[in-house]
Amino acid sequence: MLPNTRRKMVDAAAKVVLKDNKYLKEWTKLSRKIEGESKNRNRIAHFGLISHTNSKRKTETYLLKPSIFNVANQDREYDIKQIKVWQKSFNSLAADMSKFLNNLPAALRA
């Protein structure tokens, strides 16, 4: 099953459980954030790590680049700076998800 399919199934189940509930609005906002972060996750998961060594400067640079078989994204690459931005976003999302879960009444967590 595709990751996007699982996310959509969880979203649909949450909407059923939270229907007519004050937590639905908060879930909807969180679900949008999850969707956005899943796109970033896919960028990381489907790209490969490339290293470039500059022998004159004695430095090494790392980039995420698409596979040679991924013709749609050949012009894209992500450096460590971008990966660190995504890391902060993932950590923020994890904190938001934990907070949401901890605020739910026990009856809705099962």
DAURTA-V509868 format. One record per pair of residues at least 12 apart in sequence whose C-alpha atoms are under 10 Angstrom apart, sorted by the first residue. I is the first residue (numbers start at 1). GAP is how many residues later the second one is. Records with the same first field share a line. If there is no record, write none. Layout:
I: GAP + GAP
//
This chain:
3: 35 + 39
4: 31 + 34 + 35 + 38
7: 24 + 27 + 28 + 31
8: 23 + 27
10: 21
11: 16 + 17 + 19 + 20 + 21 + 23 + 24
14: 13 + 14 + 17 + 94
15: 12 + 13
17: 91 + 92
18: 90
23: 77 + 80 + 81 + 82 + 85
26: 74
27: 70 + 73 + 74
30: 63 + 66 + 67 + 70
31: 66
33: 56 + 57 + 59 + 60 + 63 + 64
34: 56 + 59 + 60 + 62 + 63
36: 53
37: 49 + 52 + 53 + 56
38: 52
40: 43 + 46 + 47 + 49 + 50
41: 45 + 46 + 49
43: 21 + 22 + 23 + 30 + 33 + 34 + 35 + 40
44: 20 + 21 + 22 + 34 + 39 + 42
45: 19 + 21
46: 18 + 19 + 20 + 21 + 24
47: 16 + 17 + 18 + 19 + 20 + 21 + 23 + 26 + 29 + 30 + 31
48: 15 + 16 + 17 + 18 + 19 + 20 + 29
49: 13 + 14 + 15 + 16 + 17 + 18 + 28 + 29 + 30
50: 12 + 13 + 14 + 15 + 16 + 27 + 29
51: 12 + 13
61: 18 + 19
62: 15 + 16 + 17 + 18
63: 13 + 14 + 15 + 16 + 17 + 18 + 19 + 20
64: 12 + 13 + 14 + 15 + 16 + 18 + 19
65: 12 + 13 + 14
66: 12
//
